[in-house]
């Protein structure tokens, strides 16, 4: 399984971007998918997650500004980002994992850089 994140770029404060995370297989259809971000010098931060049934959760830092959604037919999860702030500048990663009683396997996209200018 491979995850491909895309959609990052340079945007002015107040602007919008939509990130995409495409999976090579159908792994998304039965698993929760998460978006993380890592700003320079900071730890990776979980910012949004969507379950296989479509229930979404958000970190307080992005709640009301970001929307996570999924298209299982396309094996793709999206992160619509609005009202962007300079502090949203980070590399954004998508993640999912599978688990059995004995082990967990994590899958990560390669990261896509979002830069918000003031």
C-alpha positions as CSV (number, residue, x, y, z in Angstrom):
1,X,0.0,0.0,0.0
2,X,1.3,3.4,-0.9
3,X,-0.1,6.8,0.0
4,X,0.4,9.8,-2.2
5,X,-0.2,13.3,-0.7
6,X,-0.5,16.3,-2.9
7,X,-1.9,19.8,-3.1
8,X,0.5,21.8,-1.0
9,X,1.9,25.1,-2.0
10,X,2.3,28.7,-1.2
11,X,-0.8,30.7,-0.2
12,X,-1.4,34.0,1.4
13,X,-3.0,34.3,4.9
14,X,-6.7,34.0,4.7
15,X,-6.5,31.8,1.6
16,X,-7.5,28.2,1.0
17,X,-5.9,25.0,-0.2
18,X,-7.1,21.4,-0.7
19,X,-4.9,18.5,0.0
20,X,-5.4,15.1,-1.4
21,X,-4.2,11.7,-0.2
22,X,-4.6,8.9,-2.6
23,X,-4.0,5.2,-1.7
24,X,-2.8,2.6,-4.1
25,X,-5.3,0.1,-2.8
26,X,-8.7,0.1,-1.1
27,X,-7.3,0.4,2.3
28,X,-9.1,3.6,3.0
29,X,-12.5,2.1,2.7
30,X,-12.3,0.2,5.9
31,X,-9.9,2.3,7.9
32,X,-9.7,5.7,9.7
33,X,-7.5,8.1,7.8
34,X,-5.6,10.9,9.6
35,X,-3.9,14.1,8.6
36,X,-0.9,15.2,10.6
37,X,1.4,18.2,10.2
38,X,4.8,19.0,11.3
39,X,6.0,22.6,11.5
40,X,9.8,23.4,11.6
41,X,11.2,22.6,14.9
42,X,8.0,21.1,16.2
43,X,6.6,17.7,16.8
44,X,4.2,16.1,14.4
45,X,0.6,17.1,15.3
46,X,-2.6,15.2,14.6
47,X,-5.0,17.6,13.1
48,X,-7.9,15.7,11.6
49,X,-9.3,12.2,11.2
50,X,-12.1,10.6,9.4
51,X,-13.5,7.1,10.1
52,X,-14.6,4.6,7.5
53,X,-18.1,5.7,8.1
54,X,-17.3,9.4,7.5
55,X,-17.2,10.7,11.1
56,X,-14.7,13.4,11.4
57,X,-12.7,14.9,14.3
58,X,-10.4,17.9,14.4
59,X,-7.8,19.4,16.6
60,X,-8.8,22.7,18.2
61,X,-6.1,24.5,16.2
62,X,-8.0,23.8,12.9
63,X,-11.6,23.2,14.0
64,X,-13.9,25.4,12.0
65,X,-11.3,26.1,9.3
66,X,-10.4,22.7,8.0
67,X,-12.7,20.0,6.6
68,X,-11.7,16.4,6.1
69,X,-13.6,14.2,3.7
70,X,-13.2,11.0,1.7
71,X,-14.2,9.4,-1.5
72,X,-13.9,5.7,-1.1
73,X,-14.6,5.0,-4.7
74,X,-11.4,7.0,-5.6
75,X,-9.5,5.7,-2.5
76,X,-8.8,9.4,-1.7
77,X,-9.1,11.5,1.4
78,X,-9.1,15.3,1.2
79,X,-8.3,18.1,3.6
80,X,-9.9,21.3,2.7
81,X,-8.1,24.1,4.4
82,X,-9.6,27.6,4.8
83,X,-8.8,30.8,6.6
84,X,-5.2,29.8,6.5
85,X,-2.8,31.4,9.0
86,X,1.0,31.6,8.9
87,X,1.1,29.2,11.8
88,X,-0.5,26.6,9.5
89,X,2.8,26.5,7.7
90,X,4.0,22.9,7.9
91,X,4.6,19.6,6.0
92,X,1.3,17.8,6.0
93,X,1.1,14.0,6.1
94,X,-1.7,11.5,5.7
95,X,-1.7,8.3,7.6
96,X,-3.7,5.2,8.0
97,X,-2.9,1.9,9.7
98,X,-4.1,-1.6,9.9
99,X,-3.8,-3.8,13.0
100,X,-4.2,-7.3,14.2
101,X,-4.1,-8.5,17.7
102,X,-0.3,-8.9,17.4
103,X,0.9,-5.9,15.3
104,X,0.1,-2.6,13.8
105,X,1.2,-1.5,10.3
106,X,1.3,2.3,9.6
107,X,1.2,3.8,6.2
108,X,2.3,7.3,5.5
109,X,2.2,9.6,2.6
110,X,5.4,11.4,1.7
111,X,4.2,14.8,2.9
112,X,3.2,17.9,1.1
113,X,4.5,21.4,2.1
114,X,2.0,24.1,2.9
115,X,3.5,27.6,3.3
116,X,1.2,30.4,4.4
117,X,2.6,33.9,4.0
118,X,1.5,36.8,6.1
